[in-house]
């Protein structure tokens, strides 16, 4: 059974969200503790699923991915089979970095990062529109990004 997060766990999660590359020693020093209990707490948070994975957040522009596109998708049908097939296909497209089942005017909202408008057009023509159960597609191209983070403010949820 998952344990209840205490103040130290919450502080640990906040620190790791900002920089998961920090050493256990530096985190322990910041929290005024020794390294062993901090190490054990981190392992427990991983084991219980509070920490899913550690990643490096890349600068998309530096690696040549200059265009972010959001695509609202409506499927032709809403049977479990359609939904499962769509998700399976979308998961095979490396351009799609997020896929959310949503309420409202669309069934799914996709987030893509691609090199440029030509790469986006190629994705639409050679991949997305080939899905047989695809209904309506509406694209929104991001002109600029003022906020993009994976960091959760834990004070508002815990």
Buried (B, 14 or more C-beta within 10 A) or exposed (E): EEEEBEEBBBBBBBBBBEEBEEEBEEBBEEBEBEBEEBBEBBEBBBEEEBBEEEEEEEEBEEEEBBBBBBBBBBBBEEEEEBBEBBEEBBEEBEBBEEBEEEEEEBBBBBBBBBBEEEBBEBBBEEBBEEBEBBBEBEBEEEEEEEEEEEEEEBEEEB
